[in-house]
Amino acid sequence: MGFLNKVKDVSQKGYEKGVDLGKKGIEKGAELGTKGYDSAKESAKKGHEKAKRK
């Protein structure tokens, strides 16, 4: 039975690490997506202002 408990513990730790990495990945993706959106919005605003001046 000791072997099965060891396998169970290892798989549980792997699962927890995977969940943690997944959460971090989602947070980082959301952060980068927001930055990209803000950058695109700012670029569009500058382009619009530049076009109005011509």
C-alpha positions as CSV (number, residue, x, y, z in Angstrom):
1,M,0.0,0.0,0.0
2,G,2.9,2.4,0.6
3,F,3.7,2.4,-3.2
4,L,0.1,3.5,-4.0
5,N,0.1,6.2,-1.4
6,K,3.4,7.5,-2.9
7,V,1.9,7.5,-6.4
8,K,-1.2,9.3,-5.1
9,D,0.9,12.0,-3.3
10,V,3.1,12.6,-6.4
11,S,0.0,12.8,-8.7
12,Q,-1.7,15.2,-6.2
13,K,1.4,17.5,-6.1
14,G,1.6,17.4,-9.9
15,Y,-2.1,18.3,-10.2
16,E,-1.7,21.2,-7.7
17,K,1.3,22.5,-9.5
18,G,-0.5,22.3,-12.8
19,V,-3.5,24.2,-11.5
20,D,-1.2,26.9,-10.0
21,L,0.7,27.3,-13.3
22,G,-2.6,27.4,-15.2
23,K,-3.9,30.3,-13.0
24,K,-0.6,32.2,-13.4
25,G,-0.8,31.7,-17.2
26,I,-4.4,33.0,-17.3
27,E,-3.5,36.0,-15.2
28,K,-0.4,36.8,-17.3
29,G,-2.4,36.4,-20.5
30,A,-5.1,38.8,-19.3
31,E,-2.4,41.3,-18.2
32,L,-0.7,41.2,-21.6
33,G,-4.1,41.3,-23.4
34,T,-5.0,44.4,-21.5
35,K,-1.7,46.1,-22.3
36,G,-2.0,45.2,-26.0
37,Y,-5.5,46.6,-26.0
38,D,-4.4,49.8,-24.3
39,S,-1.5,50.2,-26.7
40,A,-3.7,49.7,-29.8
41,K,-6.3,52.1,-28.4
42,E,-3.6,54.8,-27.8
43,S,-2.1,54.2,-31.3
44,A,-5.5,54.6,-32.9
45,K,-6.1,57.8,-31.0
46,K,-2.8,59.3,-32.1
47,G,-3.5,58.2,-35.7
48,H,-6.9,59.8,-35.6
49,E,-5.5,63.1,-34.1
50,K,-2.8,63.1,-36.7
51,A,-5.3,62.6,-39.5
52,K,-7.5,65.4,-38.3
53,R,-4.5,67.8,-38.4
54,K,-3.9,67.2,-42.1
